[in-house]
Amino acid sequence: MEIRGPRRYRSIEERRGIVEETLKPGASVSQVARAHDVNTNLVFTWRRQYRQGLFDEDRQKATALVPVRVAKAAEPVMAKRRRSPSGKSAAAGTIDIDLGHARVRIEGTADPECVRVALEGLVR
């Protein structure tokens, strides 16, 4: 029986390189996995993630978090409501806020005053 050391963490670049090696014509996933001392099933999982675009650098950069600070507005902010050609309000998108102890999701057009009051209540 062979005793191995602790698990090795593979970076995204390493995973991408191993997967791309398996995608070459005539390559065997099993042989590539053995060459890199990785379980074959794990390589197949990485291949599925690779096809889903989870190893793309652009995707990783797009999910970066930025710090946010809630401050009192000097004067009330009035939101202009845009109407679509059909006369109904157009959905403006989604805002996701994770405070650690609470998560807030606002979909559609959000009233700035309502958002401010909700966040102030959660921060306390």
NUTOR-974711 format. One line per field, with one value per residue: residue number from 1; residue in three letters; x, y, z of N, C-alpha, C, O in turn. Coordinates in pm, whole numbers, plus 32768, in hexadecimal, padded with zeros to 4 digits. Last residue first. Layout:
REM residues N
pos	c(NUM ...)
code	c(Ala ...)
n_xx	c(X ...)
n_yy	c(Y ...)
n_zz	c(Z ...)
ca_xx	c(X ...)
ca_yy	c(Y ...)
ca_zz	c(Z ...)
c_xx	c(X ...)
c_yy	c(Y ...)
c_zz	c(Z ...)
o_xx	c(X ...)
o_yy	c(Y ...)
o_zz	c(Z ...)
//
This chain:
REM residues 124
pos	c(124 123 122 121 120 119 118 117 116 115 114 113 112 111 110 109 108 107 106 105 104 103 102 101 100 99 98 97 96 95 94 93 92 91 90 89 88 87 86 85 84 83 82 81 80 79 78 77 76 75 74 73 72 71 70 69 68 67 66 65 64 63 62 61 60 59 58 57 56 55 54 53 52 51 50 49 48 47 46 45 44 43 42 41 40 39 38 37 36 35 34 33 32 31 30 29 28 27 26 25 24 23 22 21 20 19 18 17 16 15 14 13 12 11 10 9 8 7 6 5 4 3 2 1)
code	c(Arg Val Leu Gly Glu Leu Ala Val Arg Val Cys Glu Pro Asp Ala Thr Gly Glu Ile Arg Val Arg Ala His Gly Leu Asp Ile Asp Ile Thr Gly Ala Ala Ala Ser Lys Gly Ser Pro Ser Arg Arg Arg Lys Ala Met Val Pro Glu Ala Ala Lys Ala Val Arg Val Pro Val Leu Ala Thr Ala Lys Gln Arg Asp Glu Asp Phe Leu Gly Gln Arg Tyr Gln Arg Arg Trp Thr Phe Val Leu Asn Thr Asn Val Asp His Ala Arg Ala Val Gln Ser Val Ser Ala Gly Pro Lys Leu Thr Glu Glu Val Ile Gly Arg Arg Glu Glu Ile Ser Arg Tyr Arg Arg Pro Gly Arg Ile Glu Met)
n_xx	c(755E 7545 7434 73E0 7471 73F5 72F4 7330 739E 72C5 7212 729F 72A9 71E9 7248 71CB 7244 7293 7374 73D0 74AA 7507 75BF 76B8 7736 76B1 7691 75B0 7562 747C 7420 7353 727C 7160 7086 6F2C 6E5A 6E37 6EB3 6FAB 6FEB 7052 7110 7112 7212 7228 72BD 734F 736A 74BA 7584 7551 762E 76C0 7759 784F 78EF 79F6 79B6 7A15 7A17 79B9 7A5C 7B37 7ACD 7A9B 7B99 7C0A 7B54 7AFC 79F0 7978 791C 7A05 7A79 79D0 7A10 7B1F 7B0E 7A9F 7B74 7C2D 7BB5 7BD1 7CE9 7DAC 7EFC 8009 803B 8032 7F2B 7EA4 7F01 7E92 7D7B 7D53 7E2A 7E2D 7DDD 7DE4 7DB1 7D35 7DEE 7E5B 7D8C 7D9D 7E95 7E64 7D95 7E22 7EE0 7E34 7DBC 7E91 7E59 7ED1 7EF1 7ECE 7FF4 807D 802E 8099 8035 8054)
n_yy	c(9291 924A 9236 9342 93A3 9312 9386 9493 9476 940C 94E3 95A4 9536 9432 9371 92A1 9151 90D8 90AF 8FF6 8FD4 8F16 8F20 8F0F 8F68 9002 9019 9071 9098 9115 9105 91CB 9261 9221 932C 934C 9364 93C6 9357 93D7 9412 9525 956F 964D 96D9 9713 9805 9819 9921 997B 98E4 97A0 96EA 95BF 948D 9411 92F2 925A 915A 901E 8F89 8F0E 8F45 8EA3 8DAF 8DDF 8DFF 8CFE 8BD1 8AF2 8AD6 8A86 898D 8909 8904 8855 876A 8756 872B 862A 85A1 85C2 8524 8428 8407 84BF 8510 851C 8553 8459 840E 84BC 845E 835B 8397 841E 8418 84B3 84CA 862C 86C3 86C7 86A7 87A7 8834 87CE 8836 894C 896F 892C 89FC 8ADB 8AAD 89D2 88CA 8850 870A 866E 85DF 84A9 834A 8204 80DA 7F8A)
n_zz	c(8476 8371 833F 833D 8264 8195 8195 815B 8056 7FC6 7FD8 7F49 7E41 7DCD 7CB6 7BC0 7BEC 7D31 7E2A 7F3A 8049 815F 8293 82F9 81FF 814F 8000 7F0C 7DBE 7CE3 7B8F 7AB0 7A6A 79AD 7961 7997 7872 7774 769F 7699 77F9 78BC 79D5 7AD6 7B84 7CDB 7D95 7EC8 7FB4 800D 8078 80FF 81C8 8146 8149 8072 7FF2 7F35 7E44 7DBD 7C79 7B99 7AC3 7AE3 7A91 7983 791A 7933 7947 79C4 7992 78A7 7881 783A 793B 79C0 7930 7975 7A88 7A80 7A0A 7AD9 7B9C 7B2B 7B3F 7C24 7BD0 7B74 7A71 79FF 7A38 7986 7892 7897 789F 77B2 76A4 7564 745D 745A 759D 768D 7753 7758 77C6 78CD 791C 7905 79C2 7AAD 7AB0 7AC3 7BB9 7C7D 7D57 7E83 7EF2 8031 80CC 8045 8045 8043 7FAA 8000)
ca_xx	c(7558 75CB 7484 73A6 748B 7482 7304 72F0 73EC 7340 71ED 727F 7323 71DD 724A 71EB 71F3 7280 7310 73C7 743B 7517 7542 764C 7770 76E8 76AC 7604 7578 74E3 7421 73BE 72FE 71B6 70EC 6FB4 6E7D 6DFF 6E30 6F46 7005 6FE6 7107 70DD 71BC 7240 7240 7367 7325 7433 757B 754E 75B2 76CB 76D6 7835 7880 79BF 79EA 79C3 7A5E 7974 79D8 7B47 7AFC 7A2B 7B3B 7C3E 7B71 7B8B 7A18 79BA 78BB 799F 7ABC 79D7 7986 7AF9 7B4B 7A54 7AF4 7C48 7BC3 7B4A 7CA9 7D47 7E74 7FE7 8035 80AB 7F9A 7E8C 7F1F 7F24 7DBA 7D3B 7DDC 7E52 7E25 7DC3 7E02 7CE2 7D97 7EB0 7DAD 7D26 7E80 7ECE 7D7C 7DAF 7F0B 7E8E 7D69 7E5C 7E80 7E75 7F34 7E99 7F78 807E 8047 8069 8084 8000)
ca_yy	c(929F 9266 91BC 92E5 93DA 92F7 92F5 9471 94B1 93BF 9461 95BC 954C 94BA 9382 932C 91B5 90C1 910D 8FF3 901F 8F29 8F2B 8ED5 8F06 9046 8FB5 90A9 9036 913F 90C5 916C 92A0 91EE 92CF 936B 9327 9413 931F 93FC 93CE 94CE 9565 95CC 96E9 96B7 97E1 97F4 98AB 99A2 9971 97F9 9738 9646 94CE 9458 9350 928A 91DE 906F 8FC6 8EF3 8F85 8F31 8DBD 8DC0 8E6F 8D6C 8C4A 8B0B 8AF9 8B0A 89ED 891F 894D 88E0 879C 8766 87A7 8699 85A9 8600 85B3 8460 8413 8458 853E 84E7 85C7 84A9 83CA 84C4 84E7 836D 8346 8463 83C4 84B4 8451 85AF 86B3 86E4 8635 8738 884D 87B4 87A5 890C 898D 88DC 8970 8ACF 8AAE 8A54 88EF 88AF 8779 8693 862C 851E 83CA 8271 8155 8000)
ca_zz	c(8509 83A3 8343 839D 82E9 81B8 81AB 81DA 80C2 7FD2 8010 7FD6 7E90 7E02 7D47 7BDF 7BA8 7CA2 7DF8 7EA7 8010 80CE 8247 834A 825A 81C3 8068 7F77 7E28 7D40 7C12 7ACE 7A5D 7A17 7931 79C3 78F1 77E2 76C0 7635 777B 788C 7945 7AAD 7B0F 7C6B 7D54 7E3D 7F80 7FE7 809B 808B 81C0 817C 8149 80EF 7FE8 7FB4 7E62 7E17 7CE8 7C16 7AC5 7B00 7B1A 79DC 7918 7985 78FA 79CA 7A1A 78A9 78B6 77D2 78CF 79EC 792F 78E8 7A57 7ABF 79C3 7A57 7BB4 7B3C 7ABC 7C10 7BEE 7BF9 7ACB 79EC 7A7B 7A16 78B9 7892 7908 7831 76FF 75F1 7484 7412 7523 7618 7736 772C 7739 787B 791B 78B8 7935 7A82 7AA8 7A50 7B40 7C56 7CCF 7E45 7EAE 7FAD 80CC 809C 8003 8099 7F9E 8000)
c_xx	c(7566 75CC 750D 73F8 7454 74A4 7393 7303 73B3 7392 726A 725C 7308 7255 723F 71DF 7223 7226 7309 7355 7441 7498 7562 75C6 7703 772C 76F2 7613 75D8 74EB 7495 73B0 7370 7242 7141 7014 6F0D 6E20 6DEF 6EBB 6F99 700E 7098 70CE 718F 71DE 7261 72E2 7340 73EE 74F0 753E 75BC 7646 76E6 77AD 786B 7953 79AD 7A06 79FF 79BB 7991 7AC0 7B08 7A53 7AC9 7BDC 7B9F 7BB4 7AAD 79E9 78F7 7936 7A58 7A16 7984 7A6B 7B26 7A8A 7A9B 7BC7 7BDD 7B4E 7C1E 7CFF 7E15 7F60 800F 80B1 801B 7EFF 7F0F 7F4C 7E52 7D82 7DCE 7DF4 7E4C 7E1B 7DDE 7D2F 7D43 7E5B 7E09 7D47 7E0A 7EBC 7DE4 7D94 7E9A 7EBD 7DC0 7E07 7E41 7EAD 7ECA 7EE3 7F4C 7FF8 8042 8090 8047 8059)
c_yy	c(921F 926C 91D3 9266 937C 932E 92D5 93DC 9489 93F3 940A 9538 9560 94D2 9415 9340 9241 912E 90FB 904F 9014 8F6E 8F42 8ED9 8EC2 8FE6 8FFC 903E 9072 90D4 90FC 9134 9240 9224 92A1 9301 934E 93D9 9369 93C6 93F7 9490 9505 95CD 965F 96D4 9789 97C8 9896 9929 99A7 9889 9798 968C 9555 949C 938F 92F3 920D 90F5 901D 8F2E 8F71 8F77 8E51 8DD4 8E59 8DE0 8CB9 8B88 8B15 8B34 8A79 8984 896D 8938 8831 879D 87C0 871F 8617 8609 85FD 84F6 8451 8471 84CA 851D 859F 851F 841B 8484 84F6 83FA 835B 841A 840D 8459 844B 853B 862F 86D8 864A 86BE 87E0 87C7 8783 8875 8947 88F0 8917 8A3E 8A9A 8A46 8976 88D5 87D0 870B 864F 8567 843A 82F4 81C1 807D)
c_zz	c(8551 843A 8381 83AB 8356 8242 81D5 81FA 8148 8047 8025 801C 7F26 7E5E 7D6C 7C76 7BCC 7C68 7D62 7E7F 7F79 809B 81B4 8302 82AB 8224 80DA 7FE2 7E8D 7DAC 7C63 7B59 7A7B 7A02 79A7 7990 7916 786B 7735 7656 7718 7807 7921 7A15 7AE3 7BFC 7CDD 7E01 7EEC 7FAA 807A 80BA 814A 816E 818C 80E1 8070 7F9B 7EE6 7E30 7D3A 7C8F 7B49 7B0B 7B3F 7A6D 7978 798B 7958 797B 7A28 7933 78C0 77FF 7860 7980 7957 78DC 79C5 7A8E 79FD 7A06 7B31 7B54 7AC6 7B8B 7BD4 7C2A 7B59 7A4D 7A72 7A64 7950 78BD 790B 78A2 7784 7641 7516 7440 74E0 7595 76B9 7709 7701 77E8 78C0 78AD 78DC 79EE 7A76 7A3F 7AC5 7BD7 7CAD 7DBD 7E6D 7F74 803E 8097 8069 8056 7FF5 8000)
o_xx	c(7563 7632 7544 7402 7492 74ED 73A8 731F 73FF 73C7 7276 7285 7355 7266 7284 7176 7296 71CB 736C 72E4 74AB 7429 75CA 7566 76F3 7756 7762 75B0 7644 7487 7503 7343 73E4 727B 7166 6FF6 6F5D 6E04 6D7B 6E57 6F36 704C 7085 7088 71E2 7166 72AD 72A0 7347 7432 74BA 74F3 7622 75F7 7713 7791 7874 795C 793A 7A81 79A4 799D 7934 7AB3 7AE6 7A04 7A9B 7BCD 7B63 7C2B 7AD8 7A08 78AF 78FD 7A55 79EC 793F 7A51 7B10 7A3C 7A53 7BB0 7BAA 7AF6 7BF8 7CDD 7E2B 7F52 7FF8 811D 8068 7F30 7F61 7FAF 7E8B 7DBE 7E31 7D7D 7E87 7E96 7DBE 7CF5 7D10 7E7B 7E04 7D22 7E12 7ED0 7DC1 7D7E 7EAE 7EC2 7D9A 7E0A 7DC9 7F21 7E72 7F0C 7F9C 7F96 800A 8104 7FCE 80B9)
o_yy	c(921C 924E 9178 922F 936B 92ED 9284 93B8 9461 93A3 93C7 9521 952F 948A 9469 9324 9254 9160 910B 903F 9027 8F47 8F79 8E9C 8E48 900F 902D 900E 90A1 90B7 910F 9132 9262 9216 92F3 928A 936E 941A 934F 9401 9434 94D0 949F 9622 9607 96E5 97B1 976F 98F5 98D2 99F8 98A5 97DA 966E 955D 94DC 934B 9342 91EB 90FF 905C 8F08 8FBC 8FD8 8E77 8E06 8EB8 8E1E 8CCF 8BA5 8B4B 8BA9 8AD9 89CB 89DD 89AA 8881 87F4 8833 8779 865A 866E 866B 853F 84A3 84E3 847B 854E 85F5 854A 8421 84BD 8536 840B 836C 8458 8435 8450 83E7 8548 85CD 86E2 85EA 8675 87C1 8774 8726 883B 890F 8890 88C2 8A0B 8A53 89DE 8989 88FD 879D 8765 864E 8531 842C 8309 81D7 8087)
o_zz	c(85CC 8478 83BF 8419 83BE 828D 8230 826C 81A1 8095 808B 808E 7F79 7EC0 7D33 7CAF 7BF2 7CA9 7D1C 7EAC 7F3D 80BD 8192 832F 82A3 8290 80CA 8019 7E69 7DEE 7C2F 7B92 7A62 7995 79FC 7993 78BE 78CF 7755 762D 773F 77B2 7963 79DC 7ACE 7C13 7C84 7E37 7E9E 7F72 80C4 8118 8136 8115 81FE 807C 80D7 7F3D 7F03 7E30 7D04 7D00 7B68 7B55 7BAF 7ABD 79B9 79F5 79C1 796F 7A8E 7948 78DE 77AB 782E 796B 7919 7889 799E 7A6F 79B3 79C3 7B1C 7B27 7A73 7B6B 7B78 7C9A 7BAE 7A75 7AD2 7AC6 7992 7904 7977 78FA 77C0 7623 7541 7447 7523 7529 7680 76AB 768A 7795 7870 7842 7874 79A4 7A20 79CF 7A68 7B94 7CC1 7DB1 7E27 7FBD 7FE0 8064 80D6 8034 7FF1 804C)
//
